[in-house]
């Protein structure tokens, strides 16, 4: 997905951190939806 030759370290870390944040938000949304479907919230 990422090739270090194409990215300086700061850019690489920034893009990777953005992906991690997006993943965490997706997981929270999925958990929220599952809870609401089961009537837990």
N, C-alpha and C positions, 0 to 999 in steps of 0.2 A: 504494500500500500504506500508506504513512505520510503524513499531512498535518501539516505543521509547525504549523498553526494549532491543532491539537488537542493538541500535545505541547510541554511546555517543553523546552529544549535538552537538559537532563540526562536526562530520561526518554527522549527520542528516541535519544540516544547509547547509553544503557543497553540499550534494546530492540534496537537495531541490532547492538550488540556481542554480545548473546545469540544473535542469528540467525547472526552470523559464526561464533561458536564452535560452534553446532550444525552448520553446514555443514562446518566443518573436521573435526569428529568423524565425520560421515557419510562424507566422502571417505576418511578413514583406514580406516574399517570396510570400505568397498567395496574399497579397495586390498588390505587384509588378506585379504578373501574371495577376490579374484581370485588372489592369490599362493598361497593354500592350495589352491585348485582346480587350479592348474597345477603344484602340488608344489614351489613355490619356497621355501616356509618349512619 
